[in-house]
Structure formats: structure tokens, C-alpha cells
Amino acid sequence: MRFLHSFSLRLFSDGMVVAAALGNQTLISRVLGPKGKGHYTLLSTTVRLLVVVFGEALARSNPYFVGRDPKKLAPLSTNALCYGMAVIFFLSGIFLCSARFSLWPDAGGPRVLWLLAFWVAALTVLYRGLHSLFLGLERMNAYNGLPVFFALAYLIGNGIALKGLDKGLAGVMSSWLFAGVLTFLLTFWVLRRVSDTKLQRLHHTEAEEQRIGSSPIAGEGGGNPQSAIRNPQSTGFSWSPDRRLFFRSMRFGLKAMLISLLLVLLFRVDVYLVRYFLGAEGTGIYSIAIVFAEMLQKIPNVAGTVLFSKIVAQEGEERDRLTTRVSRSIFVLTLIAAGGLALVGNRLIPLVFGAEFEGAYLPLLCMLPGVVAMASGSVINTNLWVQGYPPQAVIAPIAAVCTNVVLNLLLIPRFGLIGAGVATSAAYILWAGLLFAYFSKKTSLTLRELVMVRISDFGFRISD
């Protein structure tokens, strides 16, 4: 099928998610103001870090294993359910133990906000473990549609909590949790249906092959071809996890978790540093620049998701060729989008979020070169994900995170939010540059071949 068709489908669904997320950010910003938005950003950043630490390993390994062998769908689903439930209890215990010693920083409200944040993180781990299976099965309608459902549910919940009930930040976190519960239940229901359908098809295929290979004379051959279909252990979920498969999944995904954690720190460590130096109000203003930077990052994220489902079973040169073409295309698309944002951002930010947030424009402008560089680097990173992440893929984000922290510590006290934007952009460029240098050496492609776009890049096909 056309890669462009899959990319367009994913981009459309992510466009709806971005639109709903932008509505959420606008609502939160206008109702809570810069200070309340700063507190929300601190909570949401912590949720994101917890989700990566506890959930990224399964979210990355599940599509790989089920893509290689669809028969593993049922045990992988069961493992994800059991693990997610364990994380909910574990994080609740961590919160209660830490709360006893008052370890939580100020979040602009009662300590229960942190408990809600922990529950949101745990529920997201549970949801992502199941949702990622749709990617490995190439069930892109479900994979694309469920995040849209969550985004819309969260937006509606926030509208009720902030405008209808006037519940402030506690209402925002409660809406997040409620939307997560609804999305998990829907994901579980859809996956049950997909699991039954997928495994029945596999068993019918096996039975047909067995029938063809068996002797037409009674008593000879491979036995009853219906036995596979009737086997009660062959379909559905159980509450007995496959421990061996679980530990294989965790080992496979551990490196991916480490790299994802480093990337989240690369994206968000500046939030904690801005909060330390400039307070909640400065964090709230700076968070608007992050919102737009992450909107641009959606373009390569979409491409990487579709690319993974297509190259997971490919080898060598074909995989690298496709990665290169996608990377070049994404570079151009992100560059155009960033240019447009640079032109209208100074009017768009106060129009959407309010005049209190107009100080976010200059930090955003400083971030844009790094965001464009990171767009292409993210596609290369997907290629390294499929390879199981070589050491160079770990070294690059470590170097970038360290650079980000050092530059922020030097520049924020002197230049404020602009210094944070410059530091973040420099770290993004370093990360992408190191990945490109490694990929160029591995594939014997020149830098010119990696970045010079061709018309054919926007119309290629790849086989199913």
C-alpha cells in the first residue's frame, strides 16, 4: 500500500488529537492563567516521565513481538493487563510513602493533585500496553482512533470541570483520569474483538494447511483440522501471565525505555529548570512555546509510527532506503510548518491563549531550528528502534540531555525564557546531528543524500 496513504490517515487522526489538545491547552491557560498553567505543566511533565519509566518497555516491545508472531497477541495482552494493574498499586504505594514525609513540591493546590497525577500515569501505562498491540497488527483504524477518543473525552471533561463546575486544577486532573478510564475500557473491548478475529483467521489457515497436507485416506495424516479452532486455550485473554514472554519483552524494551526517558528529559528537563529559576508563572508562559514545539513534532512522530509498522519485518538496505526517503520528506514538511509558525506566532499566541502569554513567542522562535533538526532525527531514531538500538543511539541523547542541562543552567539566569529556548534548540540539533553522523557512516550515505529532497520522496510505494 502507499506509505503516503498510511501517513495521511495517521496525520489526520493526529491532527484531530492536536486540535483537541490545543483546545485543552487554551481552556486551561485562559481559566487558570500563567501561574495555574505552570502548576499543570509541572504535574503533566511528571506524569510523562512516570509513563516512560514504567510503561515504555512494554509499549515498545509489544508491537515488535506481535508483529513478528500474531499468535502472541493473547499472552501479550494478558501480560500488559497484569503489569498495568501492578503499576497502579505500586505508584499508589510510592505516593503514600512519600506523602508521609511531605516530599512533593508545590503544585498549586492540595497534595491530592499528586495522587491524581500518579493514578493518571499508572492508567496510561495500562492503556499504552494494550494500545501498542494495534500497531504491530497493523490495525491502524483502532490505533489512530483511540487517541482521538481520549483527546475529545478529556476536552469535554475539562469544559465541564473548568467552566461548568469551576473546579480548577483538581478538576483538570480528575477529567484526565476519567478520560483515561473510558479510553482504557474502550481499548480493552476493541482488542478483545480483534483478538478473537485475528486468532480465528490464523487457526483457519493452519487447519486448511493441515487438511491439504493430510492424506485423503481416513486414519492417515495430521488428525482433525478443526481441533485448532476448538482449542479453548488458543483465543482470548486469561489472568495467568506468560512470565517468560514478559521478561523477554522487558529485556527487549529496556533499552528503548532508557532512550525514551532520555528523550523526554531532552524535551522537558527545561520545565523543571525554568520552574526553579523563574517560578510557576514563568513556567506557564514557557509551556506555550513547548505546546507549539510539540505540535510540530507530531509530523515526524506520525511518520515514525507508520514507518515502524512497515520496516519491522524488512532487512538491511531496503529498510535504510525507506528511512532515508521518509526523513527527507519530513524535514521539508516540518521546515514549512515551522516557517509558517514563525511568521504568525507573535499574533497567534495572544489570540489563542491570551495576552498574558505573549512572552512565549521569542522562546518559541529560538526553539524552531532545533525542532526542525529533531524532526528528521526522529525518523532515523525509528530505524534504530527496529534494530534494537545500537550503542550510538544511547550516546546521542545522553550527550544532548547533558548539554541541555548545562546550557539551561548558564543561560536561564542571564536571559530568562529566551535562554531556555536557545539551550533547548542547541541540544536538539546536537542529538539529531549525532544520529545523522552514525546513520551516514552505517549506510555509506553522504549528508547531502540524507537531506536533499527529491520529488519522488512524496509519491513512493511500499509493499504490504
Phi, psi and omega per residue, in radians:
M1 nan 2.906 3.116
R2 -1.235 2.270 2.993
F3 -1.079 -0.676 -3.108
L4 -1.069 -0.619 3.126
H5 -1.158 -0.822 3.116
S6 -1.093 -0.712 3.119
F7 -1.096 -0.745 -3.129
S8 -1.114 -0.730 3.101
L9 -1.065 -0.816 3.134
R10 -1.152 -0.693 -3.141
L11 -1.131 -0.648 3.115
F12 -1.112 -0.820 -3.136
S13 -1.143 -0.710 3.110
D14 -1.189 -0.517 3.056
G15 -1.089 -0.695 3.089
M16 -1.175 -0.674 3.098
V17 -1.116 -0.767 3.136
V18 -1.107 -0.712 3.131
A19 -1.100 -0.768 3.105
A20 -1.154 -0.704 3.122
A21 -1.131 -0.688 3.094
L22 -1.119 -0.683 3.056
G23 -1.071 -0.724 3.094
N24 -1.084 -0.837 -3.122
Q25 -1.092 -0.674 3.111
T26 -1.130 -0.802 -3.130
L27 -1.077 -0.837 -3.133
I28 -1.097 -0.760 -3.106
S29 -1.129 -0.782 -3.078
R30 -1.251 -0.601 -3.118
V31 -1.435 -0.757 -3.053
L32 -1.590 -0.339 -3.113
G33 1.319 3.080 -3.099
P34 -0.998 -0.706 -3.098
K35 -1.192 -0.816 3.113
G36 -1.124 -0.650 3.091
K37 -1.132 -0.615 3.089
G38 -1.129 -0.740 3.087
H39 -1.105 -0.736 3.117
Y40 -1.080 -0.709 3.140
T41 -1.104 -0.667 3.100
L42 -1.105 -0.773 3.132
L43 -1.142 -0.813 -3.078
S44 -1.176 -0.599 3.087
T45 -1.155 -0.700 3.092
T46 -1.127 -0.714 3.068
V47 -1.014 -0.789 -3.109
R48 -1.078 -0.734 3.124
L49 -1.122 -0.751 3.129
L50 -1.107 -0.689 3.133
V51 -1.090 -0.710 3.134
V52 -1.190 -0.800 -3.091
V53 -1.073 -0.777 -3.027
F54 -1.681 -0.359 -3.012
G55 -2.087 -0.228 -3.010
E56 -1.198 -0.591 -3.098
A57 -1.033 -0.863 3.125
L58 -1.237 -0.662 -3.130
A59 -1.103 -0.509 3.115
R60 -1.529 -0.639 -3.073
S61 -1.421 -0.564 -3.089
N62 -1.007 -0.855 3.126
P63 -1.124 -0.540 3.118
Y64 -1.147 -0.871 -3.078
F65 -1.210 -0.721 -3.133
V66 -1.290 -0.475 3.059
G67 -1.205 -0.624 3.097
R68 -1.301 -0.637 -3.096
D69 -2.548 1.688 -3.123
P70 -1.038 -0.336 3.115
K71 -1.138 -0.293 -3.140
K72 -1.455 0.058 -3.079
L73 -1.008 -0.861 -3.082
A74 -1.100 -0.892 3.138
P75 -1.143 -0.597 3.094
L76 -1.148 -0.679 3.103
S77 -1.125 -0.788 3.129
T78 -1.090 -0.750 3.104
N79 -1.051 -0.747 -3.134
A80 -1.108 -0.712 3.125
L81 -1.114 -0.871 -3.095
C82 -1.127 -0.726 3.137
Y83 -1.145 -0.740 3.132
G84 -1.065 -0.734 3.102
M85 -1.092 -0.702 3.128
A86 -1.117 -0.669 3.132
V87 -1.141 -0.671 3.109
I88 -1.016 -0.821 3.137
F89 -1.191 -0.669 -3.108
F90 -1.147 -0.841 -3.118
L91 -1.182 -0.588 3.059
S92 -1.096 -0.725 3.100
G93 -1.133 -0.727 3.110
I94 -1.046 -0.773 3.138
F95 -1.075 -0.825 -3.081
L96 -1.106 -0.714 3.120
C97 -1.147 -0.737 -3.113
S98 -1.259 -0.626 -3.137
A99 -1.109 -0.547 3.133
R100 -1.033 -0.533 -3.115
F101 -1.850 0.203 3.066
S102 0.959 0.878 -3.099
L103 -1.517 -0.156 -3.023
W104 -1.465 2.348 3.094
P105 -1.233 2.873 -3.125
D106 -1.084 2.245 3.097
A107 -2.096 0.399 3.064
G108 1.272 0.470 -3.110
G109 3.120 -2.962 -3.140
P110 -1.145 2.812 -3.095
R111 -1.099 -0.348 -3.131
V112 -1.083 -0.362 3.077
L113 -1.038 -0.664 3.115
W114 -1.228 -0.607 3.071
L115 -1.122 -0.748 3.080
L116 -1.068 -0.705 3.119
A117 -1.090 -0.706 3.122
F118 -1.154 -0.721 3.108
W119 -1.153 -0.677 3.081
V120 -1.059 -0.777 3.136
A121 -1.074 -0.807 -3.117
A122 -1.115 -0.743 3.139
L123 -1.156 -0.610 3.098
T124 -1.159 -0.675 3.051
V125 -1.023 -0.795 3.137
L126 -1.078 -0.805 -3.137
Y127 -1.133 -0.794 -3.064
R128 -1.155 -0.585 3.110
G129 -1.061 -0.651 3.096
L130 -1.418 -0.756 -3.073
H131 -1.067 -0.636 -3.096
S132 -1.123 -0.390 3.130
L133 -1.117 -0.547 3.123
F134 -1.088 -0.557 3.114
L135 -1.144 -0.809 3.133
G136 -1.112 -0.542 3.124
L137 -1.480 -0.077 -3.061
E138 1.011 0.608 2.994
R139 -1.579 1.341 -2.948
M140 -1.290 -0.438 3.099
N141 -1.112 -0.825 3.105
A142 -1.189 -0.738 -3.116
Y143 -1.080 -0.660 -3.131
N144 -1.429 -0.597 -2.999
G145 -1.355 -0.594 -3.070
L146 -1.117 -0.739 3.063
P147 -1.089 -0.563 3.077
V148 -1.114 -0.767 3.109
F149 -1.027 -0.788 3.141
F150 -1.085 -0.811 -3.087
A151 -1.070 -0.731 3.137
L152 -1.213 -0.704 3.112
A153 -1.101 -0.704 3.129
Y154 -1.166 -0.713 3.126
L155 -1.101 -0.803 3.129
I156 -1.116 -0.751 3.111
G157 -1.069 -0.718 3.107
N158 -1.148 -0.668 3.105
G159 -1.046 -0.751 3.124
I160 -1.194 -0.786 -3.073
A161 -1.178 -0.712 -3.051
L162 -1.536 -0.752 -3.081
K163 -1.580 -0.714 -3.071
G164 -1.469 -0.735 -3.043
L165 -1.875 -0.221 3.122
D166 0.963 0.894 -3.070
K167 -1.667 -0.055 3.059
G168 1.122 -2.574 -3.055
L169 -1.134 -0.597 3.092
A170 -1.088 -0.661 3.087
G171 -1.153 -0.659 3.117
V172 -1.106 -0.802 -3.127
M173 -1.197 -0.634 3.098
S174 -1.162 -0.692 3.088
S175 -1.094 -0.688 3.106
W176 -1.065 -0.792 -3.137
L177 -1.133 -0.763 -3.119
F178 -1.127 -0.750 3.100
A179 -1.098 -0.635 3.093
G180 -1.132 -0.700 3.109
V181 -1.098 -0.835 3.132
L182 -1.044 -0.748 -3.104
T183 -1.185 -0.676 3.086
F184 -1.080 -0.803 -3.131
L185 -1.068 -0.728 3.114
L186 -1.151 -0.723 3.114
T187 -1.059 -0.783 3.133
F188 -1.053 -0.773 -3.123
W189 -1.129 -0.791 -3.134
V190 -1.139 -0.704 -3.116
L191 -1.168 -0.614 3.069
R192 -1.046 -0.757 3.130
R193 -1.158 -0.749 3.122
V194 -1.132 -0.721 -3.131
S195 -1.056 -0.823 3.141
D196 -1.081 -0.779 -3.113
T197 -1.154 -0.808 -3.070
K198 -1.119 -0.814 -3.077
L199 -1.256 -0.579 3.064
Q200 -1.106 -0.694 3.100
R201 -1.119 -0.725 3.126
L202 -1.102 -0.735 -3.123
H203 -1.214 -0.619 3.054
H204 -1.099 -0.703 3.114
T205 -1.116 -0.787 3.123
E206 -1.094 -0.722 -3.131
A207 -1.128 -0.667 3.129
E208 -1.165 -0.727 3.107
E209 -1.126 -0.669 3.125
Q210 -1.156 -0.684 3.133
R211 -1.139 -0.744 -3.124
I212 -1.161 -0.637 -3.091
G213 -1.435 -0.183 -3.092
S214 -1.511 2.834 3.140
S215 -1.331 2.478 3.074
P216 -1.213 -0.201 -3.138
I217 -1.506 2.259 -3.112
A218 -0.974 2.426 3.091
G219 1.610 -0.166 3.113
E220 -1.911 2.715 3.010
G221 1.760 -2.695 -2.906
G222 -1.650 0.255 3.075
G223 1.563 -2.836 -3.042
N224 -1.347 2.070 -3.109
P225 -1.233 -0.213 3.139
Q226 -1.557 -0.114 -3.038
S227 -1.116 -0.613 3.136
A228 -1.144 -0.649 -3.129
I229 -1.218 -0.622 -3.062
R230 -1.478 -0.113 -3.093
N231 -1.149 1.992 -3.067
P232 -1.176 -0.293 3.139
Q233 -1.533 -0.025 -2.977
S234 -1.576 -0.251 3.134
T235 -2.336 2.831 2.975
G236 1.508 3.115 -3.118
F237 -1.686 2.791 2.973
S238 -2.478 2.975 3.107
W239 -1.816 0.391 3.056
S240 -1.954 1.764 -3.060
P241 -1.180 2.671 3.043
D242 -1.549 1.671 -3.012
R243 -1.108 -0.693 -3.118
R244 -1.106 -0.785 3.116
L245 -1.158 -0.653 3.138
F246 -1.058 -0.823 -3.124
F247 -1.201 -0.575 3.017
R248 -1.085 -0.747 -3.140
S249 -1.108 -0.764 -3.120
M250 -1.164 -0.687 3.100
R251 -1.130 -0.741 3.136
F252 -1.114 -0.718 -3.045
G253 -1.536 -0.105 -3.059
L254 -1.090 -0.773 3.133
K255 -1.159 -0.666 3.084
A256 -1.099 -0.680 3.097
M257 -1.090 -0.775 3.142
L258 -1.056 -0.791 -3.126
I259 -1.171 -0.716 3.114
S260 -1.117 -0.673 3.090
L261 -1.092 -0.750 3.105
L262 -1.100 -0.664 3.136
L263 -1.213 -0.675 3.084
V264 -1.126 -0.704 3.057
L265 -1.097 -0.677 3.092
L266 -1.074 -0.721 -3.132
F267 -1.293 -0.606 -2.885
R268 -2.179 -0.033 -3.134
V269 -1.101 -0.476 3.126
D270 -1.137 -0.443 3.104
V271 -1.056 -0.811 -3.129
Y272 -1.178 -0.625 -3.134
L273 -1.270 -0.697 3.056
V274 -1.105 -0.723 3.111
R275 -1.053 -0.679 -3.121
Y276 -1.198 -0.787 -3.048
F277 -1.494 -0.636 -2.964
L278 -2.024 -0.034 3.068
G279 1.413 -3.117 -3.065
A280 -1.159 -0.660 -3.113
E281 -1.142 -0.777 3.083
G282 -1.095 -0.655 3.101
T283 -1.104 -0.725 3.125
G284 -1.082 -0.724 3.113
I285 -1.173 -0.792 -3.119
Y286 -1.122 -0.543 -3.109
S287 -1.091 -0.449 3.109
I288 -1.186 -0.676 3.049
A289 -1.082 -0.680 3.106
I290 -1.131 -0.687 3.131
V291 -0.988 -0.839 -3.117
F292 -1.226 -0.648 3.097
A293 -1.089 -0.712 3.137
E294 -1.267 -0.487 3.030
M295 -1.105 -0.739 3.082
L296 -1.149 -0.598 -3.138
Q297 -1.187 -0.293 3.096
K298 -1.057 -0.571 -3.094
I299 -1.066 -0.957 3.091
P300 -1.192 -0.494 3.093
N301 -1.102 -0.722 3.092
V302 -1.086 -0.844 -3.132
A303 -1.062 -0.724 -3.140
G304 -1.123 -0.683 3.128
T305 -1.091 -0.845 3.140
V306 -1.166 -0.696 -3.132
L307 -1.065 -0.746 -3.127
F308 -1.009 -0.790 -3.085
S309 -1.144 -0.333 -3.111
K310 -1.694 -0.480 -3.047
I311 -1.842 -0.049 -3.070
V312 -1.054 -0.534 -3.117
A313 -1.772 0.041 -3.127
Q314 -1.620 2.896 -3.095
E315 -2.237 2.638 2.877
G316 0.855 -2.119 -2.953
E317 -1.095 -0.708 -3.135
E318 -1.120 -0.712 3.110
R319 -1.110 -0.775 -3.132
D320 -1.206 -0.632 3.135
R321 -1.102 -0.800 -3.134
L322 -1.144 -0.724 3.123
T323 -1.031 -0.755 -3.123
T324 -1.104 -0.751 -3.117
R325 -1.164 -0.708 3.106
V326 -1.150 -0.730 -3.129
S327 -1.055 -0.758 3.124
R328 -1.102 -0.734 -3.130
S329 -1.118 -0.769 -3.097
I330 -1.155 -0.608 3.103
F331 -1.017 -0.800 -3.123
V332 -1.169 -0.795 -3.119
L333 -1.077 -0.739 -3.132
T334 -1.225 -0.650 3.113
L335 -1.078 -0.745 3.115
I336 -1.118 -0.802 -3.132
A337 -1.110 -0.723 3.140
A338 -1.147 -0.686 3.098
G339 -1.080 -0.747 3.105
G340 -1.104 -0.720 3.137
L341 -1.152 -0.667 3.106
A342 -1.098 -0.607 -3.115
L343 -1.269 -0.667 -3.007
V344 -1.908 -0.095 -3.024
G345 -1.049 -0.659 -3.094
N346 -1.147 -0.409 3.065
R347 -1.696 -0.525 -3.067
L348 -1.243 -0.721 -3.059
I349 -1.082 -0.917 3.116
P350 -1.179 -0.512 3.126
L351 -1.154 -0.740 -3.066
V352 -1.459 -0.834 -2.979
F353 -1.764 -0.305 -3.121
G354 1.969 2.737 -3.066
A355 -1.105 -0.423 -3.138
E356 -1.105 -0.331 -3.048
F357 -1.857 0.187 -3.082
E358 -1.144 -0.323 3.088
G359 -1.199 -0.091 3.125
A360 -1.399 -0.234 -3.019
Y361 -1.159 -0.849 -3.090
L362 -1.125 -0.749 3.030
P363 -1.045 -0.665 3.105
L364 -1.104 -0.747 3.129
L365 -1.042 -0.673 3.112
C366 -1.198 -0.532 -3.116
M367 -1.313 -0.497 -2.921
L368 -1.004 -0.747 3.099
P369 -0.997 -0.713 3.119
G370 -1.183 -0.638 3.128
V371 -1.122 -0.713 3.122
V372 -1.120 -0.764 3.115
A373 -1.107 -0.717 -3.113
M374 -1.159 -0.489 -3.129
A375 -1.020 -0.889 3.114
S376 -1.184 -0.675 3.131
G377 -1.080 -0.570 3.136
S378 -1.140 -0.617 3.109
V379 -1.184 -0.744 3.078
I380 -1.068 -0.661 -3.138
N381 -1.101 -0.577 3.077
T382 -1.097 -0.717 3.087
N383 -1.043 -0.705 3.141
L384 -1.252 -0.519 3.049
W385 -1.036 -0.814 -3.138
V386 -1.088 -0.569 -3.129
Q387 -1.414 -0.002 -3.109
G388 1.474 0.269 3.087
Y389 1.065 1.695 3.018
P390 -1.215 2.927 -3.087
P391 -0.972 -0.595 -3.110
Q392 -1.093 -0.505 3.128
A393 -1.261 -0.325 3.073
V394 -1.570 -0.658 -3.114
I395 -1.114 -0.703 -3.063
A396 -1.056 -0.898 3.133
P397 -1.190 -0.528 3.080
I398 -1.081 -0.825 3.127
A399 -1.085 -0.701 -3.107
A400 -1.200 -0.735 3.134
V401 -1.113 -0.787 3.123
C402 -1.058 -0.743 3.098
T403 -1.083 -0.743 -3.134
N404 -1.063 -0.801 -3.116
V405 -1.117 -0.827 -3.099
V406 -1.093 -0.814 -3.121
L407 -1.150 -0.675 3.099
N408 -1.120 -0.723 3.118
L409 -1.098 -0.568 3.139
L410 -1.421 -0.669 -2.952
L411 -1.657 -0.575 -3.098
I412 -1.089 -0.802 3.127
P413 -1.057 -0.506 -3.079
R414 -1.603 -0.684 -3.006
F415 -2.096 0.042 3.079
G416 1.163 -2.412 -3.066
L417 -1.136 -0.559 3.100
I418 -1.113 -0.717 3.088
G419 -1.064 -0.682 3.093
A420 -1.113 -0.709 3.118
G421 -1.128 -0.737 3.131
V422 -1.142 -0.778 -3.132
A423 -1.070 -0.767 -3.130
T424 -1.139 -0.746 3.138
S425 -1.090 -0.743 3.128
A426 -1.090 -0.693 3.132
A427 -1.169 -0.699 3.096
Y428 -1.049 -0.795 -3.106
I429 -1.118 -0.705 3.114
L430 -1.073 -0.810 -3.134
W431 -1.031 -0.860 -3.133
A432 -1.116 -0.708 -3.138
G433 -1.082 -0.717 3.120
L434 -1.158 -0.686 3.102
L435 -1.147 -0.737 3.126
F436 -1.120 -0.690 3.141
A437 -1.092 -0.747 3.123
Y438 -1.171 -0.806 -3.106
F439 -1.119 -0.675 3.116
S440 -1.111 -0.728 3.134
K441 -1.178 -0.698 -3.097
K442 -1.197 -0.655 -3.050
T443 -1.718 -0.094 -3.084
S444 1.093 0.449 3.062
L445 -1.647 2.468 3.099
T446 -1.381 2.838 3.104
L447 -1.051 -0.615 3.114
R448 -1.075 -0.748 3.131
E449 -1.153 -0.495 -3.108
L450 -1.373 -0.468 -3.027
V451 -2.014 -0.316 -3.108
M452 -1.370 1.990 -3.038
V453 -1.386 2.521 3.066
R454 -2.108 2.660 -3.126
I455 -1.039 -0.631 -3.101
S456 -1.133 -0.322 -3.135
D457 -1.103 -0.412 -3.047
F458 -1.705 0.104 -3.118
G459 -2.444 0.355 -3.066
F460 -1.388 2.786 3.075
R461 -2.046 2.665 2.936
I462 -2.344 2.663 -3.067
S463 -1.350 2.729 3.089
D464 -1.217 nan nan
